[in-house]
């Protein structure tokens, strides 16, 4: 990811968080995305991307990922 794209992502996530959480300040995030490749060399393979907040420590990252896993499992069991 280019430095410009990463800076824009950090700013967008922080702005969205503040909007959704009554002006709260973002202290960390994990973005996980899944996509599909379509070029001949890809063989239609799945693409994965992970991005974290600039300067974020691994303890915060692991905590957020674990929390997402717990919430996703709970949601799946409720459906």
Secondary structure as GFF3:
##gff-version 3
##sequence-region A 1 79
A	DSSP	alpha_helix	3	20	.	.	.	ID=ss1
A	DSSP	beta_strand	30	36	.	.	.	ID=ss2
A	DSSP	three_ten_helix	40	42	.	.	.	ID=ss3
A	DSSP	beta_strand	46	52	.	.	.	ID=ss4
A	DSSP	alpha_helix	58	78	.	.	.	ID=ss5
###
